[in-house]
Amino acid sequence: MSDHEGYIASAAEALQPLLKQIRAQLSEALPEAQEVMKYNMPGFELRDSIVAGYGAFSRQCGLYVAPGAIEALADEIAAAGLKASKTGVTFSPRHPIPESLVRQLADASRKELDMS
């Protein structure tokens, strides 16, 4: 069992399907990235930088990317009815994150980190 699998298995049962889905979507969007565990959260790493990570909390999940990705896609995040912080977007079983938005955020985060 990978660290990601253990993390998902330890999350609230209601959130596990979302976590499995976000993991698969990130894996597809970032095929060259390595799955890692950093700061007790699962993430996808390229060249020693976390491009995207995800986490589970009591009632919701979060997708964490580079700040510029959140800024660049603020309108799309709002249009999806989701809330964002400087580096993350929260979603829940009642308000899941669209797959297209996951891909856009992962791509924008990778591009921002490539420029760093």
TIMI-2910 file (N, C-alpha, C, CB; in pm, 1 decimal, decimal comma, always signed):
<rs>
+----------+----------+----------+----------+----------+----------+----------+----------+----------+----------+----------+----------+------+
!      n_x !      n_y !      n_z !     ca_x !     ca_y !     ca_z !      c_x !      c_y !      c_z !     cb_x !     cb_y !     cb_z ! resn !
+----------+----------+----------+----------+----------+----------+----------+----------+----------+----------+----------+----------+------+
!    +85,5 !   -118,6 !     +0,0 !     +0,0 !     +0,0 !     +0,0 !    +89,8 !   +124,6 !     +0,0 !    -97,1 !     +0,0 !   +124,1 !  Met !
!    +62,7 !   +218,1 !    -91,9 !   +141,3 !   +341,1 !    -98,3 !    +98,1 !   +435,3 !    +12,9 !   +126,0 !   +409,3 !   -236,0 !  Ser !
!   +176,8 !   +536,6 !    +35,9 !   +141,1 !   +636,1 !   +135,8 !     +9,4 !   +704,0 !    +99,4 !   +252,6 !   +740,2 !   +149,9 !  Asp !
!    -12,3 !   +727,5 !    -29,9 !   -137,3 !   +789,6 !    -74,0 !   -255,5 !   +699,0 !    -38,2 !   -134,1 !   +817,4 !   -227,1 !  His !
!   -241,1 !   +570,7 !    -62,5 !   -349,1 !   +476,8 !    -30,9 !   -378,6 !   +475,7 !   +118,7 !   -312,8 !   +335,5 !    -78,4 !  Glu !
!   -275,1 !   +477,7 !   +201,0 !   -293,6 !   +480,5 !   +345,4 !   -361,4 !   +607,9 !   +391,0 !   -160,9 !   +465,3 !   +415,5 !  Gly !
!   -321,8 !   +719,3 !   +331,7 !   -383,4 !   +847,9 !   +366,1 !   -532,1 !   +845,1 !   +332,5 !   -313,4 !   +964,3 !   +291,2 !  Tyr !
!   -564,9 !   +798,9 !   +214,3 !   -704,7 !   +792,9 !   +171,8 !   -784,0 !   +699,3 !   +262,4 !   -714,9 !   +746,7 !    +25,2 !  Ile !
!   -726,4 !   +584,3 !   +294,1 !   -795,1 !   +486,5 !   +379,4 !   -821,0 !   +541,3 !   +520,0 !   -712,7 !   +358,0 !   +388,5 !  Ala !
!   -736,7 !   +631,9 !   +566,6 !   -753,9 !   +686,4 !   +701,1 !   -849,0 !   +806,5 !   +705,7 !   -619,6 !   +726,5 !   +756,8 !  Ser !
!   -891,3 !   +855,1 !   +589,8 !   -982,6 !   +970,0 !   +583,8 !  -1125,4 !   +925,7 !   +614,2 !   -976,0 !  +1038,1 !   +444,7 !  Ala !
!  -1210,1 !  +1023,4 !   +642,3 !  -1351,7 !   +994,9 !   +664,5 !  -1407,6 !   +918,4 !   +545,2 !  -1431,6 !  +1125,7 !   +687,8 !  Ala !
!  -1488,5 !   +818,7 !   +573,0 !  -1540,6 !   +732,0 !   +466,6 !  -1612,1 !   +810,9 !   +357,0 !  -1635,9 !   +629,1 !   +525,4 !  Glu !
!  -1684,7 !   +914,3 !   +395,3 !  -1760,1 !   +993,8 !   +296,8 !  -1668,0 !  +1068,6 !   +200,8 !  -1851,1 !  +1093,6 !   +368,3 !  Ala !
!  -1543,3 !  +1094,0 !   +242,3 !  -1449,7 !  +1169,7 !   +159,4 !  -1359,2 !  +1080,2 !    +73,6 !  -1364,4 !  +1258,1 !   +247,3 !  Leu !
!  -1352,2 !   +952,9 !   +105,9 !  -1260,3 !   +864,1 !    +34,6 !  -1283,0 !   +859,4 !   -116,3 !  -1272,0 !   +726,0 !    +89,9 !  Gln !
!  -1408,7 !   +852,9 !   -164,3 !  -1426,4 !   +852,8 !   -310,5 !  -1372,6 !   +980,0 !   -376,7 !  -1574,0 !   +836,7 !   -344,5 !  Pro !
!  -1390,0 !  +1095,4 !   -312,0 !  -1336,4 !  +1220,8 !   -366,9 !  -1184,8 !  +1217,6 !   -371,2 !  -1383,7 !  +1340,8 !   -284,0 !  Leu !
!  -1123,5 !  +1165,9 !   -265,7 !   -976,6 !  +1159,8 !   -259,4 !   -921,6 !  +1064,8 !   -365,7 !   -930,3 !  +1114,5 !   -119,0 !  Leu !
!   -987,9 !   +952,3 !   -385,3 !   -944,4 !   +858,3 !   -490,1 !   -955,4 !   +924,9 !   -627,6 !  -1029,7 !   +727,3 !   -486,2 !  Lys !
!  -1063,5 !   +998,8 !   -646,6 !  -1086,1 !  +1065,9 !   -774,5 !   -981,2 !  +1174,7 !   -798,6 !  -1227,4 !  +1126,6 !   -778,8 !  Gln !
!   -954,0 !  +1257,7 !   -697,6 !   -857,2 !  +1366,7 !   -716,4 !   -717,0 !  +1308,6 !   -738,4 !   -857,8 !  +1462,9 !   -593,3 !  Ile !
!   -684,5 !  +1199,7 !   -670,3 !   -554,5 !  +1135,2 !   -690,7 !   -541,5 !  +1088,0 !   -834,7 !   -536,3 !  +1016,6 !   -593,7 !  Arg !
!   -645,4 !  +1021,9 !   -886,7 !   -642,4 !   +972,1 !  -1024,6 !   -634,4 !  +1087,1 !  -1124,7 !   -766,6 !   +886,3 !  -1053,2 !  Ala !
!   -708,2 !  +1193,9 !  -1098,9 !   -707,2 !  +1308,2 !  -1189,8 !   -570,8 !  +1376,4 !  -1191,1 !   -815,5 !  +1408,4 !  -1150,2 !  Gln !
!   -510,2 !  +1391,7 !  -1074,0 !   -377,6 !  +1453,8 !  -1067,8 !   -272,8 !  +1363,1 !  -1132,8 !   -338,6 !  +1484,0 !   -921,0 !  Leu !
!   -285,3 !  +1234,1 !  -1112,0 !   -191,5 !  +1139,4 !  -1171,4 !   -198,5 !  +1146,8 !  -1323,6 !   -220,9 !   +995,9 !  -1123,1 !  Ser !
!   -319,5 !  +1162,7 !  -1376,1 !   -337,7 !  +1174,1 !  -1521,0 !   -287,6 !  +1309,3 !  -1572,5 !   -485,8 !  +1155,3 !  -1557,7 !  Glu !
!   -313,0 !  +1415,4 !  -1497,3 !   -272,4 !  +1549,7 !  -1540,0 !   -121,8 !  +1570,7 !  -1527,6 !   -345,6 !  +1655,1 !  -1458,0 !  Ala !
!    -58,8 !  +1497,7 !  -1435,0 !    +85,0 !  +1514,0 !  -1408,7 !   +155,0 !  +1377,6 !  -1418,7 !   +108,7 !  +1577,8 !  -1267,3 !  Leu !
!   +153,0 !  +1315,6 !  -1536,9 !   +205,5 !  +1179,2 !  -1548,5 !   +354,1 !  +1166,3 !  -1515,6 !   +182,1 !  +1128,9 !  -1687,1 !  Pro !
!   +429,8 !  +1273,8 !  -1531,1 !   +573,3 !  +1267,6 !  -1503,9 !   +606,7 !  +1295,0 !  -1357,6 !   +646,4 !  +1366,4 !  -1591,8 !  Glu !
!   +507,0 !  +1330,4 !  -1277,7 !   +529,6 !  +1362,2 !  -1136,9 !   +537,5 !  +1235,4 !  -1052,2 !   +418,5 !  +1453,5 !  -1084,6 !  Ala !
!   +609,5 !  +1247,1 !   -943,6 !   +623,7 !  +1136,9 !   -849,2 !   +528,0 !  +1159,3 !   -732,8 !   +770,7 !  +1124,5 !   -799,0 !  Gln !
!   +456,9 !  +1054,4 !   -691,4 !   +370,2 !  +1063,6 !   -574,2 !   +458,2 !  +1065,7 !   -449,8 !   +268,0 !   +944,7 !   -569,1 !  Glu !
!   +434,6 !  +1162,9 !   -363,8 !   +512,5 !  +1177,6 !   -241,3 !   +419,2 !  +1210,8 !   -125,1 !   +620,9 !  +1287,3 !   -257,6 !  Val !
!   +471,4 !  +1197,6 !     -6,0 !   +403,5 !  +1245,3 !   +114,2 !   +493,4 !  +1353,1 !   +173,8 !   +375,3 !  +1127,5 !   +217,9 !  Met !
!   +441,0 !  +1473,6 !   +185,5 !   +514,7 !  +1585,1 !   +245,7 !   +418,6 !  +1658,6 !   +338,8 !   +573,9 !  +1682,4 !   +135,5 !  Lys !
!   +468,7 !  +1697,7 !   +453,5 !   +385,6 !  +1769,8 !   +551,0 !   +260,8 !  +1689,4 !   +586,3 !   +345,3 !  +1908,2 !   +496,0 !  Tyr !
!   +275,9 !  +1557,1 !   +591,8 !   +165,7 !  +1465,7 !   +623,1 !    +50,0 !  +1472,9 !   +524,6 !   +114,6 !  +1494,3 !   +760,5 !  Asn !
!    +77,7 !  +1515,3 !   +402,7 !    -24,9 !  +1521,4 !   +299,6 !    +29,1 !  +1460,6 !   +170,4 !    -71,3 !  +1667,5 !   +276,3 !  Met !
!    -57,8 !  +1396,0 !    +92,7 !    -15,2 !  +1340,9 !    -35,9 !     +1,6 !  +1451,3 !   -140,0 !   -116,1 !  +1236,7 !    -85,5 !  Pro !
!   +104,8 !  +1434,5 !   -221,1 !   +130,4 !  +1534,2 !   -324,3 !   +196,7 !  +1472,7 !   -445,9 !   +216,7 !  +1645,9 !   -269,4 !  Gly !
!   +213,3 !  +1556,7 !   -546,0 !   +279,1 !  +1518,4 !   -671,1 !   +396,6 !  +1612,5 !   -691,2 !   +179,9 !  +1523,7 !   -793,5 !  Phe !
!   +515,5 !  +1555,0 !   -703,4 !   +639,6 !  +1632,4 !   -704,4 !   +711,0 !  +1621,4 !   -838,6 !   +732,0 !  +1585,8 !   -592,3 !  Glu !
!   +762,7 !  +1736,1 !   -883,2 !   +848,2 !  +1744,4 !  -1001,0 !   +971,4 !  +1825,4 !   -963,2 !   +772,8 !  +1808,7 !  -1122,8 !  Leu !
!  +1088,5 !  +1771,5 !   -991,5 !  +1213,0 !  +1844,1 !   -965,5 !  +1215,7 !  +1908,6 !   -826,3 !  +1233,2 !  +1951,0 !  -1071,7 !  Arg !
!  +1186,6 !  +1829,1 !   -725,0 !  +1191,9 !  +1872,4 !   -584,7 !  +1090,3 !  +1979,5 !   -547,3 !  +1328,0 !  +1923,4 !   -554,1 !  Asp !
!   +987,4 !  +1999,2 !   -627,5 !   +880,9 !  +2094,0 !   -594,8 !   +746,2 !  +2023,4 !   -599,5 !   +882,4 !  +2214,6 !   -691,9 !  Ser !
!   +662,5 !  +2050,9 !   -501,2 !   +526,8 !  +1996,7 !   -501,8 !   +444,3 !  +2078,8 !   -600,5 !   +463,0 !  +1999,3 !   -357,8 !  Ile !
!   +396,4 !  +2014,6 !   -704,5 !   +314,6 !  +2080,8 !   -805,6 !   +169,9 !  +2087,5 !   -757,7 !   +324,1 !  +2006,8 !   -941,6 !  Val !
!   +123,8 !  +1977,9 !   -697,3 !    -13,3 !  +1972,0 !   -647,1 !    -18,5 !  +1873,4 !   -531,2 !   -113,2 !  +1930,9 !   -759,8 !  Ala !
!   -105,0 !  +1904,2 !   -437,0 !   -127,5 !  +1815,2 !   -324,0 !   -274,8 !  +1816,0 !   -290,8 !    -43,0 !  +1856,8 !   -201,3 !  Gly !
!   -314,2 !  +1721,3 !   -208,7 !   -453,6 !  +1716,8 !   -168,3 !   -463,5 !  +1669,8 !    -24,3 !   -534,8 !  +1625,1 !   -261,1 !  Tyr !
!   -576,2 !  +1700,5 !    +37,5 !   -594,1 !  +1662,8 !   +176,4 !   -740,8 !  +1648,2 !   +211,2 !   -529,2 !  +1764,3 !   +267,2 !  Gly !
!   -763,9 !  +1581,1 !   +323,0 !   -899,4 !  +1561,8 !   +373,5 !   -909,6 !  +1621,9 !   +512,6 !   -937,6 !  +1411,6 !   +375,5 !  Ala !
!  -1022,0 !  +1680,3 !   +538,6 !  -1050,3 !  +1737,5 !   +669,6 !  -1180,4 !  +1675,5 !   +719,0 !  -1059,8 !  +1894,6 !   +663,7 !  Phe !
!  -1241,9 !  +1730,5 !   +819,9 !  -1359,9 !  +1664,4 !   +875,3 !  -1476,2 !  +1655,5 !   +777,0 !  -1404,7 !  +1736,8 !   +998,5 !  Ser !
!  -1502,1 !  +1761,5 !   +701,9 !  -1618,5 !  +1761,5 !   +612,8 !  -1587,2 !  +1797,3 !   +468,2 !  -1720,1 !  +1856,5 !   +664,6 !  Arg !
!  -1462,4 !  +1824,0 !   +439,6 !  -1428,1 !  +1866,1 !   +304,0 !  -1287,1 !  +1822,6 !   +269,2 !  -1442,0 !  +2017,9 !   +289,1 !  Gln !
!  -1254,8 !  +1840,9 !   +143,0 !  -1121,1 !  +1809,5 !    +91,2 !  -1061,9 !  +1937,6 !    +35,1 !  -1126,0 !  +1696,4 !    -18,4 !  Cys !
!   -931,8 !  +1936,0 !    +12,6 !   -865,3 !  +2049,7 !    -47,2 !   -768,1 !  +2005,2 !   -154,6 !   -793,5 !  +2130,5 !    +58,7 !  Gly !
!   -754,4 !  +2087,5 !   -255,8 !   -654,6 !  +2070,1 !   -361,1 !   -560,2 !  +2188,4 !   -348,6 !   -720,2 !  +2061,4 !   -506,0 !  Leu !
!   -431,2 !  +2162,1 !   -336,4 !   -331,9 !  +2267,3 !   -312,4 !   -234,0 !  +2275,2 !   -428,8 !   -256,0 !  +2241,9 !   -180,4 !  Tyr !
!   -218,6 !  +2396,2 !   -480,4 !   -133,5 !  +2420,6 !   -596,9 !    -56,6 !  +2551,1 !   -574,5 !   -218,5 !  +2427,2 !   -728,8 !  Val !
!    +23,4 !  +2589,5 !   -672,1 !    +99,9 !  +2714,4 !   -664,2 !     +3,3 !  +2834,2 !   -659,5 !   +197,6 !  +2727,1 !   -786,1 !  Ala !
!    +38,7 !  +2938,7 !   -583,9 !    -50,3 !  +3054,8 !   -571,2 !    -92,5 !  +3116,6 !   -704,3 !    +16,6 !  +3159,4 !   -488,4 !  Pro !
!     -3,3 !  +3121,1 !   -801,0 !    -36,6 !  +3178,6 !   -930,5 !   -145,1 !  +3100,9 !  -1003,0 !    +86,0 !  +3185,5 !  -1016,2 !  Gly !
!   -153,3 !  +2971,3 !   -978,3 !   -257,0 !  +2889,3 !  -1041,3 !   -394,8 !  +2927,7 !   -987,2 !   -229,6 !  +2738,7 !  -1017,4 !  Ala !
!   -402,4 !  +2951,1 !   -857,0 !   -529,4 !  +2992,6 !   -794,7 !   -569,1 !  +3129,4 !   -850,5 !   -516,9 !  +2997,9 !   -637,5 !  Ile !
!   -472,4 !  +3218,5 !   -855,8 !   -498,6 !  +3354,5 !   -904,5 !   -544,3 !  +3351,8 !  -1051,3 !   -371,7 !  +3442,7 !   -889,3 !  Glu !
!   -475,9 !  +3274,6 !  -1133,3 !   -506,5 !  +3269,7 !  -1276,6 !   -644,5 !  +3210,0 !  -1304,7 !   -400,1 !  +3188,9 !  -1349,6 !  Ala !
!   -689,0 !  +3120,7 !  -1216,9 !   -815,9 !  +3051,0 !  -1241,2 !   -924,6 !  +3091,6 !  -1141,3 !   -794,5 !  +2900,3 !  -1235,0 !  Leu !
!   -910,7 !  +3208,6 !  -1081,1 !  -1006,8 !  +3255,1 !   -980,1 !  -1149,4 !  +3258,0 !  -1033,9 !   -968,1 !  +3394,1 !   -930,5 !  Ala !
!  -1167,7 !  +3301,5 !  -1157,3 !  -1302,1 !  +3308,8 !  -1214,8 !  -1362,4 !  +3169,5 !  -1232,2 !  -1298,4 !  +3381,8 !  -1349,8 !  Asp !
!  -1281,0 !  +3074,1 !  -1277,7 !  -1329,0 !  +2937,5 !  -1297,1 !  -1364,0 !  +2872,4 !  -1163,3 !  -1223,5 !  +2853,6 !  -1370,9 !  Glu !
!  -1282,4 !  +2900,3 !  -1060,9 !  -1308,6 !  +2846,2 !   -926,9 !  -1441,8 !  +2901,4 !   -874,6 !  -1192,0 !  +2881,6 !   -828,6 !  Ile !
!  -1460,3 !  +3032,2 !   -888,7 !  -1585,5 !  +3095,6 !   -844,3 !  -1704,6 !  +3042,2 !   -923,6 !  -1576,8 !  +3249,2 !   -859,2 !  Ala !
!  -1687,4 !  +3024,7 !  -1055,0 !  -1796,3 !  +2974,7 !  -1139,5 !  -1837,9 !  +2833,4 !  -1099,2 !  -1754,4 !  +2976,7 !  -1286,8 !  Ala !
!  -1743,7 !  +2756,9 !  -1044,7 !  -1773,9 !  +2620,9 !   -998,9 !  -1839,2 !  +2621,9 !   -860,4 !  -1645,7 !  +2536,2 !   -995,8 !  Ala !
!  -1850,3 !  +2741,7 !   -800,4 !  -1911,6 !  +2753,8 !   -668,5 !  -1822,8 !  +2706,2 !   -555,8 !  -2038,8 !  +2677,9 !   -665,1 !  Gly !
!  -1690,9 !  +2710,7 !   -578,6 !  -1595,3 !  +2663,4 !   -478,9 !  -1523,4 !  +2781,0 !   -413,6 !  -1493,5 !  +2567,6 !   -543,0 !  Leu !
!  -1470,0 !  +2755,3 !   -294,2 !  -1395,0 !  +2858,1 !   -221,9 !  -1246,6 !  +2830,6 !   -237,0 !  -1435,1 !  +2862,2 !    -71,9 !  Lys !
!  -1171,1 !  +2939,4 !   -244,1 !  -1026,5 !  +2926,1 !   -259,5 !   -954,7 !  +3011,5 !   -156,7 !   -982,9 !  +2965,3 !   -401,3 !  Ala !
!   -838,3 !  +2962,7 !   -115,5 !   -744,5 !  +3041,4 !    -35,4 !   -630,4 !  +3077,7 !   -129,1 !   -693,0 !  +2962,0 !    +93,2 !  Ser !
!   -522,2 !  +3127,5 !    -76,1 !   -408,6 !  +3166,4 !   -160,3 !   -349,3 !  +3047,8 !   -237,1 !   -300,5 !  +3230,8 !    -74,7 !  Lys !
!   -354,3 !  +2929,5 !   -175,3 !   -291,5 !  +2813,4 !   -238,7 !   -382,3 !  +2691,9 !   -252,4 !   -171,1 !  +2774,6 !   -161,5 !  Thr !
!   -510,3 !  +2705,8 !   -219,9 !   -594,6 !  +2587,3 !   -225,0 !   -739,7 !  +2614,4 !   -260,3 !   -589,2 !  +2518,4 !    -95,3 !  Gly !
!   -805,2 !  +2507,2 !   -300,5 !   -948,3 !  +2509,1 !   -332,4 !  -1012,4 !  +2398,9 !   -248,8 !   -975,4 !  +2488,0 !   -488,4 !  Val !
!  -1120,0 !  +2432,8 !   -178,4 !  -1189,1 !  +2331,1 !   -100,2 !  -1312,6 !  +2282,2 !   -175,1 !  -1228,2 !  +2386,2 !    +38,1 !  Thr !
!  -1341,8 !  +2153,8 !   -155,0 !  -1456,2 !  +2090,6 !   -219,6 !  -1507,3 !  +1979,5 !   -129,4 !  -1418,5 !  +2035,5 !   -360,4 !  Phe !
!  -1628,8 !  +1934,4 !   -156,8 !  -1692,7 !  +1834,2 !    -71,6 !  -1776,9 !  +1740,5 !   -157,8 !  -1780,2 !  +1901,8 !    +37,7 !  Ser !
!  -1831,3 !  +1635,4 !    -97,4 !  -1918,5 !  +1547,2 !   -175,6 !  -2038,3 !  +1622,0 !   -236,0 !  -1968,4 !  +1432,7 !    -87,7 !  Pro !
!  -2088,2 !  +1721,0 !   -166,2 !  -2202,3 !  +1798,5 !   -218,0 !  -2159,4 !  +1899,1 !   -324,9 !  -2272,2 !  +1872,2 !   -103,4 !  Arg !
!  -2035,3 !  +1944,4 !   -318,5 !  -1981,6 !  +2040,9 !   -415,6 !  -1844,0 !  +1993,0 !   -463,5 !  -1971,5 !  +2184,6 !   -352,5 !  His !
!  -1842,4 !  +1890,1 !   -548,9 !  -1713,7 !  +1838,3 !   -596,3 !  -1645,5 !  +1935,7 !   -692,7 !  -1733,4 !  +1702,8 !   -664,9 !  Pro !
!  -1516,8 !  +1917,4 !   -706,6 !  -1439,9 !  +2001,2 !   -798,9 !  -1446,4 !  +1937,8 !   -938,5 !  -1290,5 !  +2017,0 !   -750,5 !  Ile !
!  -1479,3 !  +2015,4 !  -1040,7 !  -1486,6 !  +1959,8 !  -1176,1 !  -1349,9 !  +1907,2 !  -1223,4 !  -1538,5 !  +2066,4 !  -1273,9 !  Pro !
!  -1353,2 !  +1796,3 !  -1295,1 !  -1229,4 !  +1735,9 !  -1344,9 !  -1151,1 !  +1832,8 !  -1432,3 !  -1260,3 !  +1608,9 !  -1423,5 !  Glu !
!  -1220,8 !  +1911,1 !  -1514,4 !  -1151,3 !  +2005,9 !  -1601,6 !  -1076,8 !  +2111,2 !  -1519,6 !  -1251,0 !  +2074,0 !  -1696,9 !  Ser !
!  -1132,6 !  +2149,5 !  -1405,3 !  -1067,5 !  +2248,6 !  -1319,3 !   -944,5 !  +2188,4 !  -1251,6 !  -1166,1 !  +2301,3 !  -1213,2 !  Leu !
!   -952,3 !  +2062,2 !  -1213,8 !   -835,5 !  +1994,1 !  -1155,5 !   -720,4 !  +1998,3 !  -1254,8 !   -869,3 !  +1846,4 !  -1117,1 !  Val !
!   -749,2 !  +1964,0 !  -1378,6 !   -645,7 !  +1962,3 !  -1483,1 !   -589,0 !  +2102,8 !  -1506,2 !   -703,4 !  +1906,1 !  -1615,4 !  Arg !
!   -677,4 !  +2202,0 !  -1515,4 !   -631,9 !  +2340,0 !  -1537,0 !   -543,1 !  +2387,1 !  -1421,7 !   -752,6 !  +2434,5 !  -1552,6 !  Gln !
!   -582,9 !  +2356,9 !  -1299,3 !   -503,4 !  +2398,6 !  -1183,1 !   -368,6 !  +2328,1 !  -1181,3 !   -579,3 !  +2369,9 !  -1052,7 !  Leu !
!   -367,6 !  +2199,5 !  -1211,9 !   -241,0 !  +2124,6 !  -1214,7 !   -149,2 !  +2179,8 !  -1322,8 !   -266,9 !  +1974,0 !  -1238,5 !  Ala !
!   -203,7 !  +2206,8 !  -1440,7 !   -122,5 !  +2262,0 !  -1550,6 !    -67,5 !  +2399,2 !  -1515,3 !   -205,4 !  +2271,0 !  -1679,3 !  Asp !
!   -152,9 !  +2485,4 !  -1459,0 !   -109,1 !  +2620,4 !  -1422,9 !     -4,5 !  +2616,9 !  -1312,3 !   -228,6 !  +2705,3 !  -1379,1 !  Ala !
!    -19,5 !  +2526,3 !  -1219,2 !    +78,8 !  +2512,3 !  -1110,9 !   +212,8 !  +2464,6 !  -1165,5 !    +27,6 !  +2414,3 !  -1003,3 !  Ser !
!   +208,8 !  +2366,4 !  -1256,2 !   +333,1 !  +2316,1 !  -1316,9 !   +402,5 !  +2428,6 !  -1393,6 !   +303,8 !  +2195,8 !  -1411,9 !  Arg !
!   +327,2 !  +2507,8 !  -1469,1 !   +385,8 !  +2618,3 !  -1545,6 !   +448,1 !  +2721,9 !  -1453,5 !   +279,8 !  +2684,2 !  -1634,0 !  Lys !
!   +379,9 !  +2754,1 !  -1344,2 !   +435,9 !  +2851,3 !  -1250,1 !   +566,9 !  +2800,8 !  -1190,4 !   +335,3 !  +2881,5 !  -1138,1 !  Glu !
!   +571,1 !  +2674,7 !  -1153,8 !   +692,3 !  +2619,2 !  -1093,4 !   +804,2 !  +2607,1 !  -1196,4 !   +663,0 !  +2482,1 !  -1031,1 !  Leu !
!   +770,6 !  +2585,7 !  -1323,1 !   +872,3 !  +2581,3 !  -1427,8 !   +939,0 !  +2716,9 !  -1446,0 !   +810,7 !  +2535,5 !  -1559,6 !  Asp !
!   +864,7 !  +2823,8 !  -1417,2 !   +918,3 !  +2960,2 !  -1433,3 !  +1004,7 !  +2999,7 !  -1314,0 !   +803,5 !  +3061,5 !  -1450,7 !  Met !
!   +988,0 !  +2930,4 !  -1202,8 !  +1062,7 !  +2967,6 !  -1080,3 !  +1209,8 !  +2939,1 !  -1094,0 !  +1008,3 !  +2893,1 !   -959,1 !  Ser !
+----------+----------+----------+----------+----------+----------+----------+----------+----------+----------+----------+----------+------+
</rs>
